[in-house]
Amino acid sequence: MAAADKLRAVFGYARLASASLRSWNSTLAFKRALQEPHNVPDSVTATCLDSTQLSRIERELASLAESSKRADLSAKLEGRRAAVLVPLCTVNGGDPAVLFTLRAQGLSSHAGEVSFPGGHKDVEDVSIAATAVRECREEIGLAPDRLLGLWHDVPNRTRTTAVTPVIGWLGAVDVDTLQPNPGEVSQAFCVPIRDLLDPKLRSTQSFKNGRVNFPVFEGGPHRIWGLTAFILASVLNSLVVQPEQ
């Protein structure tokens, strides 16, 4: 990405903070996305995606939807919708992890950036969750074993589209066997959750004279920043690891 484009992206994400803070019904989830990283015991990260915890996450997302507290920005953004799948999984014989994609260099937008599988909702998609599943299958040839639910919508960089994070469970993943679509994805990779939560492998980008610090994840083969990092931090800090932990 050119320096000028990256600068525009930075200011776009700074605007995202104020837009989201006004729009989200649950500002606590927003604040947790921006909180400073802290040490999480290995005993917590090792079991954070076991069957008990997956069921807990599923119940919490169902409760969020039933209480009408989930932020739905589609009406505010004139019905333009997109979805990303937040693919929870295990690697290396059982280590909890999250799967990411590195977008192909030839794409017209976000080329070479780390992202979750996702894209705009097609007319054929019966739901926004179906969009996330379709995009995941098209990009990396996998579909989740289990859909856990929908997280809060966030606006895209230009605040023209409501992006819905769909939390999915892939089960055990061997990235060496994946066959990403080369037209969309140059690489699929997983990062263990213990590394994503390690304060030594985290940094922040400060915007608005230090009033907003966006999370940056440095623990994988590629730097995770921007909207992907914002969604990831929110999901990790509010859902995957319970706040009191």
CORJO-V10507 format. One record per residue. N is the residue number from 1. PHI is phi in degrees with one decimal (none if undefined). OMEGA is omega in whole degrees, 0 to 359 (none if undefined). D_CENTER is the distance of its C-alpha to the mean C-alpha in Angstrom with 1 decimal. Layout:
n:N phi:PHI omega:OMEGA d_center:D_CENTER
n:N phi:PHI omega:OMEGA d_center:D_CENTER
This chain:
n:1 phi:none omega:179 d_center:20.8
n:2 phi:-64.4 omega:183 d_center:24.0
n:3 phi:-59.8 omega:181 d_center:24.4
n:4 phi:-65.4 omega:178 d_center:25.0
n:5 phi:-65.6 omega:180 d_center:21.9
n:6 phi:-66.0 omega:178 d_center:19.8
n:7 phi:-63.7 omega:177 d_center:21.7
n:8 phi:-63.1 omega:179 d_center:21.1
n:9 phi:-64.6 omega:179 d_center:17.3
n:10 phi:-58.8 omega:180 d_center:17.7
n:11 phi:-68.2 omega:176 d_center:19.7
n:12 phi:-63.2 omega:180 d_center:17.4
n:13 phi:-72.8 omega:175 d_center:14.6
n:14 phi:-64.9 omega:176 d_center:17.4
n:15 phi:-65.4 omega:178 d_center:18.4
n:16 phi:-57.3 omega:182 d_center:14.9
n:17 phi:-60.6 omega:181 d_center:15.5
n:18 phi:-68.6 omega:179 d_center:18.8
n:19 phi:-64.9 omega:181 d_center:17.9
n:20 phi:-68.1 omega:182 d_center:15.1
n:21 phi:-62.1 omega:177 d_center:17.5
n:22 phi:-75.5 omega:189 d_center:20.2
n:23 phi:-89.6 omega:186 d_center:18.3
n:24 phi:-68.0 omega:172 d_center:16.4
n:25 phi:-69.8 omega:180 d_center:18.8
n:26 phi:-107.6 omega:180 d_center:17.2
n:27 phi:-70.1 omega:178 d_center:17.4
n:28 phi:-62.2 omega:178 d_center:17.1
n:29 phi:-63.0 omega:178 d_center:13.3
n:30 phi:-63.4 omega:181 d_center:13.1
n:31 phi:-62.8 omega:179 d_center:15.5
n:32 phi:-67.5 omega:177 d_center:13.8
n:33 phi:-65.5 omega:185 d_center:10.7
n:34 phi:-103.8 omega:184 d_center:13.6
n:35 phi:-71.1 omega:179 d_center:15.8
n:36 phi:-67.0 omega:179 d_center:17.4
n:37 phi:-66.6 omega:177 d_center:16.5
n:38 phi:-138.1 omega:182 d_center:19.2
n:39 phi:-67.4 omega:176 d_center:20.6
n:40 phi:-116.7 omega:183 d_center:19.6
n:41 phi:-58.5 omega:178 d_center:22.4
n:42 phi:-59.3 omega:180 d_center:22.2
n:43 phi:-63.8 omega:178 d_center:23.5
n:44 phi:-80.4 omega:182 d_center:20.4
n:45 phi:-65.9 omega:182 d_center:17.8
n:46 phi:-69.2 omega:184 d_center:20.1
n:47 phi:-116.0 omega:189 d_center:20.1
n:48 phi:-70.2 omega:178 d_center:16.7
n:49 phi:-123.6 omega:175 d_center:16.0
n:50 phi:-75.4 omega:187 d_center:19.6
n:51 phi:-60.9 omega:179 d_center:20.9
n:52 phi:-64.9 omega:182 d_center:21.7
n:53 phi:-71.4 omega:176 d_center:18.3
n:54 phi:-62.7 omega:178 d_center:16.6
n:55 phi:-65.2 omega:177 d_center:19.3
n:56 phi:-62.7 omega:179 d_center:18.7
n:57 phi:-60.0 omega:180 d_center:15.0
n:58 phi:-61.4 omega:179 d_center:16.3
n:59 phi:-65.2 omega:181 d_center:19.1
n:60 phi:-65.6 omega:179 d_center:17.1
n:61 phi:-70.2 omega:176 d_center:15.0
n:62 phi:-64.7 omega:179 d_center:18.3
n:63 phi:-65.1 omega:178 d_center:20.0
n:64 phi:-61.5 omega:180 d_center:17.5
n:65 phi:-67.9 omega:183 d_center:18.2
n:66 phi:-68.8 omega:181 d_center:21.9
n:67 phi:-82.9 omega:182 d_center:22.4
n:68 phi:63.2 omega:179 d_center:21.2
n:69 phi:-94.7 omega:177 d_center:19.2
n:70 phi:-70.5 omega:181 d_center:15.8
n:71 phi:-69.9 omega:177 d_center:15.3
n:72 phi:-114.8 omega:185 d_center:16.2
n:73 phi:-95.5 omega:187 d_center:16.6
n:74 phi:-61.4 omega:180 d_center:18.0
n:75 phi:-68.7 omega:180 d_center:21.5
n:76 phi:-66.7 omega:182 d_center:21.1
n:77 phi:-108.6 omega:171 d_center:19.9
n:78 phi:58.2 omega:174 d_center:22.7
n:79 phi:78.1 omega:177 d_center:20.9
n:80 phi:-76.2 omega:188 d_center:18.8
n:81 phi:-130.9 omega:173 d_center:15.7
n:82 phi:-143.5 omega:179 d_center:12.8
n:83 phi:-137.4 omega:169 d_center:10.1
n:84 phi:-124.8 omega:173 d_center:7.1
n:85 phi:-93.8 omega:172 d_center:7.2
n:86 phi:-91.5 omega:193 d_center:5.0
n:87 phi:-89.7 omega:175 d_center:8.3
n:88 phi:-78.6 omega:184 d_center:10.0
n:89 phi:-161.8 omega:170 d_center:13.4
n:90 phi:-125.6 omega:179 d_center:16.4
n:91 phi:-137.2 omega:173 d_center:18.2
n:92 phi:52.9 omega:176 d_center:21.7
n:93 phi:83.4 omega:174 d_center:23.3
n:94 phi:135.9 omega:179 d_center:21.0
n:95 phi:-72.5 omega:176 d_center:18.7
n:96 phi:-60.6 omega:185 d_center:15.4
n:97 phi:-153.2 omega:174 d_center:12.5
n:98 phi:-127.8 omega:179 d_center:9.1
n:99 phi:-95.1 omega:179 d_center:9.7
n:100 phi:-132.4 omega:172 d_center:8.9
n:101 phi:-121.8 omega:171 d_center:11.2
n:102 phi:-104.4 omega:187 d_center:13.4
n:103 phi:-68.0 omega:183 d_center:14.5
n:104 phi:-63.0 omega:182 d_center:18.3
n:105 phi:-67.4 omega:184 d_center:20.6
n:106 phi:-84.0 omega:181 d_center:22.5
n:107 phi:-71.8 omega:183 d_center:19.9
n:108 phi:-78.0 omega:178 d_center:20.9
n:109 phi:-139.2 omega:177 d_center:17.7
n:110 phi:57.7 omega:180 d_center:15.0
n:111 phi:-60.9 omega:177 d_center:17.3
n:112 phi:74.7 omega:180 d_center:16.7
n:113 phi:-98.1 omega:174 d_center:13.2
n:114 phi:-79.4 omega:181 d_center:10.4
n:115 phi:-151.3 omega:166 d_center:7.6
n:116 phi:-91.6 omega:172 d_center:6.1
n:117 phi:-58.2 omega:180 d_center:9.2
n:118 phi:172.9 omega:180 d_center:10.0
n:119 phi:172.8 omega:182 d_center:12.8
n:120 phi:-74.3 omega:179 d_center:15.3
n:121 phi:-71.2 omega:175 d_center:17.0
n:122 phi:-90.4 omega:180 d_center:20.3
n:123 phi:-63.8 omega:180 d_center:23.4
n:124 phi:-77.6 omega:182 d_center:23.8
n:125 phi:-72.5 omega:184 d_center:20.5
n:126 phi:-76.8 omega:180 d_center:21.8
n:127 phi:-159.0 omega:178 d_center:18.6
n:128 phi:-70.4 omega:175 d_center:15.1
n:129 phi:-65.9 omega:178 d_center:14.0
n:130 phi:-63.6 omega:176 d_center:16.6
n:131 phi:-61.0 omega:181 d_center:14.9
n:132 phi:-62.3 omega:180 d_center:11.7
n:133 phi:-64.9 omega:180 d_center:14.2
n:134 phi:-60.8 omega:182 d_center:16.5
n:135 phi:-63.9 omega:179 d_center:14.2
n:136 phi:-63.5 omega:179 d_center:13.1
n:137 phi:-64.8 omega:181 d_center:16.8
n:138 phi:-68.7 omega:186 d_center:17.9
n:139 phi:-84.1 omega:186 d_center:15.7
n:140 phi:-127.6 omega:176 d_center:16.2
n:141 phi:75.7 omega:179 d_center:18.7
n:142 phi:-124.2 omega:170 d_center:16.9
n:143 phi:-125.0 omega:182 d_center:16.3
n:144 phi:-64.7 omega:174 d_center:14.9
n:145 phi:-70.1 omega:188 d_center:17.8
n:146 phi:-154.1 omega:173 d_center:16.6
n:147 phi:-96.3 omega:184 d_center:14.4
n:148 phi:-91.5 omega:178 d_center:13.8
n:149 phi:146.5 omega:183 d_center:13.1
n:150 phi:-104.6 omega:174 d_center:11.4
n:151 phi:-96.9 omega:182 d_center:9.5
n:152 phi:-61.6 omega:172 d_center:10.7
n:153 phi:-62.8 omega:170 d_center:10.9
n:154 phi:-132.9 omega:176 d_center:10.4
n:155 phi:-77.0 omega:175 d_center:12.8
n:156 phi:-74.5 omega:186 d_center:12.4
n:157 phi:-56.5 omega:183 d_center:14.2
n:158 phi:-95.0 omega:179 d_center:17.6
n:159 phi:58.0 omega:178 d_center:17.1
n:160 phi:-113.1 omega:185 d_center:18.4
n:161 phi:-138.7 omega:173 d_center:15.7
n:162 phi:-85.2 omega:180 d_center:13.8
n:163 phi:-102.5 omega:181 d_center:10.2
n:164 phi:-103.0 omega:172 d_center:9.5
n:165 phi:-76.4 omega:178 d_center:6.3
n:166 phi:-107.9 omega:183 d_center:8.5
n:167 phi:-86.4 omega:183 d_center:8.5
n:168 phi:-130.0 omega:179 d_center:10.8
n:169 phi:-113.5 omega:181 d_center:13.1
n:170 phi:-93.1 omega:187 d_center:14.5
n:171 phi:78.6 omega:180 d_center:17.2
n:172 phi:-75.3 omega:183 d_center:18.8
n:173 phi:-125.4 omega:171 d_center:17.7
n:174 phi:-113.3 omega:186 d_center:20.0
n:175 phi:-64.0 omega:181 d_center:18.4
n:176 phi:-68.2 omega:180 d_center:22.0
n:177 phi:-96.8 omega:181 d_center:22.7
n:178 phi:-73.7 omega:178 d_center:19.9
n:179 phi:-126.1 omega:181 d_center:21.2
n:180 phi:-62.5 omega:175 d_center:18.6
n:181 phi:-70.4 omega:187 d_center:20.0
n:182 phi:-65.3 omega:177 d_center:21.5
n:183 phi:-73.1 omega:182 d_center:21.5
n:184 phi:-120.0 omega:189 d_center:17.7
n:185 phi:-131.5 omega:176 d_center:16.5
n:186 phi:-91.6 omega:180 d_center:18.5
n:187 phi:-161.5 omega:168 d_center:16.8
n:188 phi:-113.0 omega:182 d_center:14.5
n:189 phi:-149.8 omega:179 d_center:14.0
n:190 phi:-118.0 omega:175 d_center:12.9
n:191 phi:-124.9 omega:178 d_center:12.7
n:192 phi:-58.8 omega:182 d_center:14.4
n:193 phi:-63.3 omega:179 d_center:12.9
n:194 phi:-61.8 omega:178 d_center:16.2
n:195 phi:-77.4 omega:178 d_center:15.6
n:196 phi:-64.9 omega:182 d_center:12.2
n:197 phi:-95.9 omega:182 d_center:14.1
n:198 phi:-75.1 omega:181 d_center:17.3
n:199 phi:-58.3 omega:180 d_center:18.4
n:200 phi:-71.0 omega:181 d_center:20.4
n:201 phi:-108.8 omega:180 d_center:17.5
n:202 phi:-124.5 omega:172 d_center:15.8
n:203 phi:-146.7 omega:179 d_center:16.9
n:204 phi:-136.3 omega:171 d_center:16.4
n:205 phi:-112.6 omega:183 d_center:17.4
n:206 phi:-97.1 omega:179 d_center:19.8
n:207 phi:-130.6 omega:178 d_center:20.5
n:208 phi:54.1 omega:178 d_center:23.1
n:209 phi:56.3 omega:177 d_center:25.6
n:210 phi:82.6 omega:181 d_center:23.5
n:211 phi:-79.4 omega:179 d_center:22.6
n:212 phi:-129.2 omega:178 d_center:18.8
n:213 phi:-117.5 omega:181 d_center:17.1
n:214 phi:-85.8 omega:181 d_center:13.6
n:215 phi:-71.3 omega:173 d_center:12.0
n:216 phi:-133.5 omega:181 d_center:12.4
n:217 phi:-108.2 omega:185 d_center:11.9
n:218 phi:-113.8 omega:190 d_center:15.1
n:219 phi:-84.4 omega:181 d_center:15.4
n:220 phi:-107.7 omega:180 d_center:14.7
n:221 phi:-71.3 omega:180 d_center:16.8
n:222 phi:-136.8 omega:181 d_center:15.0
n:223 phi:-70.7 omega:180 d_center:13.8
n:224 phi:-109.4 omega:184 d_center:10.1
n:225 phi:-145.3 omega:174 d_center:10.4
n:226 phi:67.8 omega:185 d_center:10.1
n:227 phi:-61.4 omega:179 d_center:7.6
n:228 phi:-60.6 omega:179 d_center:4.9
n:229 phi:-66.0 omega:179 d_center:6.5
n:230 phi:-62.6 omega:178 d_center:7.0
n:231 phi:-63.7 omega:181 d_center:4.0
n:232 phi:-58.9 omega:181 d_center:4.0
n:233 phi:-62.6 omega:179 d_center:7.6
n:234 phi:-63.5 omega:181 d_center:8.0
n:235 phi:-66.9 omega:180 d_center:7.1
n:236 phi:-63.5 omega:187 d_center:9.1
n:237 phi:-79.4 omega:183 d_center:11.8
n:238 phi:-108.4 omega:187 d_center:12.4
n:239 phi:-117.3 omega:188 d_center:11.9
n:240 phi:-67.9 omega:175 d_center:12.0
n:241 phi:-111.0 omega:182 d_center:14.6
n:242 phi:-63.7 omega:188 d_center:17.0
n:243 phi:-51.8 omega:182 d_center:17.7
n:244 phi:-71.2 omega:179 d_center:21.3
n:245 phi:-87.0 omega:none d_center:20.5
